[in-house]
Amino acid sequence: MEFYNVKKRQKVDVSDNHLKKTIYEGKGGQKRFAVRSVDDDGTKLTKFISKDTYDSLQVPTE
């Protein structure tokens, strides 16, 4: 999956075995679906995705 690394200011490609999916819940009950990972230089990466993409991903949940 492709992420944008803010530190490097470029897109990086992360293999699926390094991904974890998570759900962020806001105060009003809004749910945001995301995929998290860590780049090779230690930068934490987060990408917000749709619920359909979240449901179709076969990666562990955080």
N, CA, C and O atoms as a GROMACS GRO file, in nm:
protein
  248
    1MET      N    1   0.085  -0.118   0.000
    1MET     CA    2   0.000   0.000   0.000
    1MET      C    3   0.089   0.124   0.000
    1MET      O    4   0.198   0.124   0.058
    2GLU      N    5   0.043   0.227  -0.065
    2GLU     CA    6   0.122   0.348  -0.080
    2GLU      C    7   0.084   0.450   0.028
    2GLU      O    8  -0.034   0.478   0.049
    3PHE      N    9   0.184   0.506   0.095
    3PHE     CA   10   0.167   0.609   0.197
    3PHE      C   11   0.247   0.732   0.154
    3PHE      O   12   0.336   0.723   0.070
    4TYR      N   13   0.214   0.848   0.213
    4TYR     CA   14   0.294   0.968   0.194
    4TYR      C   15   0.375   0.989   0.320
    4TYR      O   16   0.319   1.005   0.429
    5ASN      N   17   0.508   0.989   0.308
    5ASN     CA   18   0.597   1.011   0.421
    5ASN      C   19   0.624   1.161   0.430
    5ASN      O   20   0.690   1.217   0.342
    6VAL      N   21   0.575   1.225   0.535
    6VAL     CA   22   0.589   1.370   0.552
    6VAL      C   23   0.735   1.408   0.574
    6VAL      O   24   0.780   1.511   0.526
    7LYS      N   25   0.807   1.324   0.645
    7LYS     CA   26   0.948   1.353   0.674
    7LYS      C   27   1.033   1.352   0.546
    7LYS      O   28   1.117   1.440   0.527
    8LYS      N   29   1.011   1.254   0.460
    8LYS     CA   30   1.086   1.243   0.334
    8LYS      C   31   1.026   1.328   0.222
    8LYS      O   32   1.092   1.355   0.122
    9ARG      N   33   0.900   1.371   0.240
    9ARG     CA   34   0.824   1.447   0.140
    9ARG      C   35   0.812   1.370   0.008
    9ARG      O   36   0.828   1.425  -0.100
   10GLN      N   37   0.782   1.241   0.022
   10GLN     CA   38   0.760   1.158  -0.097
   10GLN      C   39   0.673   1.039  -0.061
   10GLN      O   40   0.656   1.005   0.056
   11LYS      N   41   0.618   0.975  -0.163
   11LYS     CA   42   0.537   0.856  -0.142
   11LYS      C   43   0.627   0.736  -0.122
   11LYS      O   44   0.730   0.723  -0.188
   12VAL      N   45   0.586   0.647  -0.031
   12VAL     CA   46   0.661   0.524  -0.005
   12VAL      C   47   0.565   0.407  -0.016
   12VAL      O   48   0.446   0.420   0.012
   13ASP      N   49   0.617   0.294  -0.057
   13ASP     CA   50   0.537   0.173  -0.072
   13ASP      C   51   0.570   0.078   0.044
   13ASP      O   52   0.686   0.048   0.068
   14VAL      N   53   0.466   0.032   0.114
   14VAL     CA   54   0.483  -0.056   0.230
   14VAL      C   55   0.414  -0.189   0.199
   14VAL      O   56   0.300  -0.190   0.151
   15SER      N   57   0.482  -0.299   0.226
   15SER     CA   58   0.423  -0.430   0.199
   15SER      C   59   0.311  -0.459   0.299
   15SER      O   60   0.309  -0.406   0.409
   16ASP      N   61   0.217  -0.545   0.258
   16ASP     CA   62   0.099  -0.573   0.339
   16ASP      C   63   0.131  -0.640   0.472
   16ASP      O   64   0.051  -0.629   0.566
   17ASN      N   65   0.243  -0.708   0.484
   17ASN     CA   66   0.273  -0.775   0.611
   17ASN      C   67   0.321  -0.677   0.719
   17ASN      O   68   0.342  -0.718   0.833
   18HIS      N   69   0.338  -0.548   0.686
   18HIS     CA   70   0.375  -0.446   0.784
   18HIS      C   71   0.256  -0.355   0.820
   18HIS      O   72   0.273  -0.259   0.894
   19LEU      N   73   0.138  -0.385   0.768
   19LEU     CA   74   0.021  -0.300   0.789
   19LEU      C   75  -0.063  -0.347   0.907
   19LEU      O   76  -0.068  -0.466   0.938
   20LYS      N   77  -0.129  -0.250   0.972
   20LYS     CA   78  -0.230  -0.278   1.074
   20LYS      C   79  -0.344  -0.181   1.052
   20LYS      O   80  -0.321  -0.063   1.024
   21LYS      N   81  -0.467  -0.231   1.064
   21LYS     CA   82  -0.582  -0.142   1.044
   21LYS      C   83  -0.640  -0.103   1.179
   21LYS      O   84  -0.633  -0.178   1.276
   22THR      N   85  -0.699   0.017   1.183
   22THR     CA   86  -0.754   0.069   1.307
   22THR      C   87  -0.873   0.159   1.277
   22THR      O   88  -0.893   0.205   1.164
   23ILE      N   89  -0.953   0.185   1.381
   23ILE     CA   90  -1.069   0.274   1.370
   23ILE      C   91  -1.053   0.385   1.473
   23ILE      O   92  -1.033   0.358   1.592
   24TYR      N   93  -1.062   0.510   1.427
   24TYR     CA   94  -1.062   0.626   1.517
   24TYR      C   95  -1.206   0.670   1.535
   24TYR      O   96  -1.279   0.688   1.438
   25GLU      N   97  -1.247   0.688   1.661
   25GLU     CA   98  -1.384   0.732   1.689
   25GLU      C   99  -1.382   0.872   1.749
   25GLU      O  100  -1.312   0.898   1.847
   26GLY      N  101  -1.459   0.963   1.688
   26GLY     CA  102  -1.468   1.100   1.735
   26GLY      C  103  -1.571   1.115   1.845
   26GLY      O  104  -1.641   1.020   1.879
   27LYS      N  105  -1.579   1.235   1.902
   27LYS     CA  106  -1.672   1.261   2.011
   27LYS      C  107  -1.818   1.248   1.968
   27LYS      O  108  -1.902   1.205   2.047
   28GLY      N  109  -1.848   1.284   1.845
   28GLY     CA  110  -1.984   1.278   1.795
   28GLY      C  111  -2.024   1.141   1.743
   28GLY      O  112  -2.132   1.126   1.687
   29GLY      N  113  -1.939   1.042   1.761
   29GLY     CA  114  -1.969   0.908   1.716
   29GLY      C  115  -1.919   0.878   1.575
   29GLY      O  116  -1.942   0.769   1.522
   30GLN      N  117  -1.852   0.975   1.513
   30GLN     CA  118  -1.799   0.954   1.378
   30GLN      C  119  -1.683   0.856   1.382
   30GLN      O  120  -1.596   0.864   1.469
   31LYS      N  121  -1.682   0.763   1.288
   31LYS     CA  122  -1.574   0.665   1.279
   31LYS      C  123  -1.490   0.693   1.156
   31LYS      O  124  -1.543   0.715   1.047
   32ARG      N  125  -1.357   0.693   1.174
   32ARG     CA  126  -1.263   0.709   1.063
   32ARG      C  127  -1.182   0.581   1.053
   32ARG      O  128  -1.127   0.534   1.153
   33PHE      N  129  -1.176   0.524   0.936
   33PHE     CA  130  -1.104   0.399   0.913
   33PHE      C  131  -0.965   0.432   0.859
   33PHE      O  132  -0.951   0.515   0.770
   34ALA      N  133  -0.863   0.364   0.914
   34ALA     CA  134  -0.726   0.396   0.876
   34ALA      C  135  -0.639   0.271   0.874
   34ALA      O  136  -0.672   0.168   0.932
   35VAL      N  137  -0.527   0.284   0.804
   35VAL     CA  138  -0.423   0.182   0.801
   35VAL      C  139  -0.298   0.248   0.855
   35VAL      O  140  -0.265   0.360   0.817
   36ARG      N  141  -0.226   0.178   0.945
   36ARG     CA  142  -0.105   0.232   1.006
   36ARG      C  143   0.013   0.143   0.976
   36ARG      O  144  -0.001   0.022   0.956
   37SER      N  145   0.131   0.205   0.974
   37SER     CA  146   0.255   0.133   0.951
   37SER      C  147   0.371   0.219   0.999
   37SER      O  148   0.352   0.332   1.042
   38VAL      N  149   0.493   0.163   0.992
   38VAL     CA  150   0.614   0.237   1.026
   38VAL      C  151   0.711   0.221   0.909
   38VAL      O  152   0.733   0.110   0.860
   39ASP      N  153   0.768   0.334   0.864
   39ASP     CA  154   0.863   0.331   0.753
   39ASP      C  155   0.999   0.280   0.800
   39ASP      O  156   1.022   0.266   0.920
   40ASP      N  157   1.088   0.254   0.707
   40ASP     CA  158   1.220   0.199   0.741
   40ASP      C  159   1.304   0.295   0.825
   40ASP      O  160   1.395   0.250   0.895
   41ASP      N  161   1.276   0.426   0.819
   41ASP     CA  162   1.350   0.522   0.901
   41ASP      C  163   1.281   0.551   1.034
   41ASP      O  164   1.326   0.638   1.108
   42GLY      N  165   1.174   0.478   1.066
   42GLY     CA  166   1.104   0.493   1.194
   42GLY      C  167   0.988   0.589   1.192
   42GLY      O  168   0.923   0.608   1.295
   43THR      N  169   0.958   0.650   1.079
   43THR     CA  170   0.846   0.743   1.068
   43THR      C  171   0.715   0.667   1.072
   43THR      O  172   0.695   0.570   0.999
   44LYS      N  173   0.624   0.712   1.160
   44LYS     CA  174   0.492   0.649   1.168
   44LYS      C  175   0.406   0.700   1.052
   44LYS      O  176   0.402   0.820   1.025
   45LEU      N  177   0.340   0.607   0.985
   45LEU     CA  178   0.259   0.640   0.868
   45LEU      C  179   0.113   0.604   0.894
   45LEU      O  180   0.084   0.498   0.949
   46THR      N  181   0.022   0.693   0.855
   46THR     CA  182  -0.121   0.668   0.867
   46THR      C  183  -0.188   0.709   0.737
   46THR      O  184  -0.158   0.814   0.680
   47LYS      N  185  -0.279   0.624   0.690
   47LYS     CA  186  -0.356   0.654   0.570
   47LYS      C  187  -0.502   0.627   0.599
   47LYS      O  188  -0.538   0.517   0.640
   48PHE      N  189  -0.588   0.728   0.578
   48PHE     CA  190  -0.730   0.711   0.598
   48PHE      C  191  -0.792   0.650   0.472
   48PHE      O  192  -0.761   0.690   0.360
   49ILE      N  193  -0.879   0.551   0.495
   49ILE     CA  194  -0.936   0.475   0.384
   49ILE      C  195  -1.088   0.464   0.402
   49ILE      O  196  -1.141   0.499   0.508
   50SER      N  197  -1.156   0.417   0.300
   50SER     CA  198  -1.301   0.399   0.307
   50SER      C  199  -1.335   0.272   0.386
   50SER      O  200  -1.249   0.186   0.407
   51LYS      N  201  -1.460   0.262   0.429
   51LYS     CA  202  -1.504   0.145   0.504
   51LYS      C  203  -1.496   0.019   0.418
   51LYS      O  204  -1.461  -0.088   0.467
   52ASP      N  205  -1.528   0.031   0.290
   52ASP     CA  206  -1.520  -0.084   0.199
   52ASP      C  207  -1.377  -0.137   0.189
   52ASP      O  208  -1.355  -0.258   0.192
   53THR      N  209  -1.282  -0.046   0.176
   53THR     CA  210  -1.141  -0.086   0.169
   53THR      C  211  -1.098  -0.147   0.301
   53THR      O  212  -1.026  -0.247   0.304
   54TYR      N  213  -1.143  -0.087   0.413
   54TYR     CA  214  -1.110  -0.138   0.546
   54TYR      C  215  -1.159  -0.282   0.562
   54TYR      O  216  -1.086  -0.368   0.611
   55ASP      N  217  -1.283  -0.307   0.521
   55ASP     CA  218  -1.342  -0.441   0.534
   55ASP      C  219  -1.273  -0.543   0.444
   55ASP      O  220  -1.265  -0.661   0.479
   56SER      N  221  -1.224  -0.500   0.330
   56SER     CA  222  -1.162  -0.594   0.237
   56SER      C  223  -1.017  -0.627   0.271
   56SER      O  224  -0.964  -0.726   0.221
   57LEU      N  225  -0.952  -0.546   0.354
   57LEU     CA  226  -0.812  -0.572   0.389
   57LEU      C  227  -0.799  -0.691   0.483
   57LEU      O  228  -0.874  -0.703   0.580
   58GLN      N  229  -0.706  -0.778   0.452
   58GLN     CA  230  -0.681  -0.897   0.534
   58GLN      C  231  -0.552  -0.876   0.616
   58GLN      O  232  -0.455  -0.949   0.599
   59VAL      N  233  -0.554  -0.775   0.705
   59VAL     CA  234  -0.439  -0.745   0.790
   59VAL      C  235  -0.487  -0.738   0.935
   59VAL      O  236  -0.606  -0.720   0.959
   60PRO      N  237  -0.395  -0.752   1.034
   60PRO     CA  238  -0.437  -0.748   1.174
   60PRO      C  239  -0.494  -0.612   1.215
   60PRO      O  240  -0.462  -0.509   1.157
   61THR      N  241  -0.581  -0.615   1.316
   61THR     CA  242  -0.641  -0.494   1.370
   61THR      C  243  -0.563  -0.449   1.492
   61THR      O  244  -0.519  -0.530   1.573
   62GLU      N  245  -0.547  -0.317   1.504
   62GLU     CA  246  -0.478  -0.260   1.620
   62GLU      C  247  -0.574  -0.237   1.732
   62GLU      O  248  -0.535  -0.190   1.839
   0.00000   0.00000   0.00000
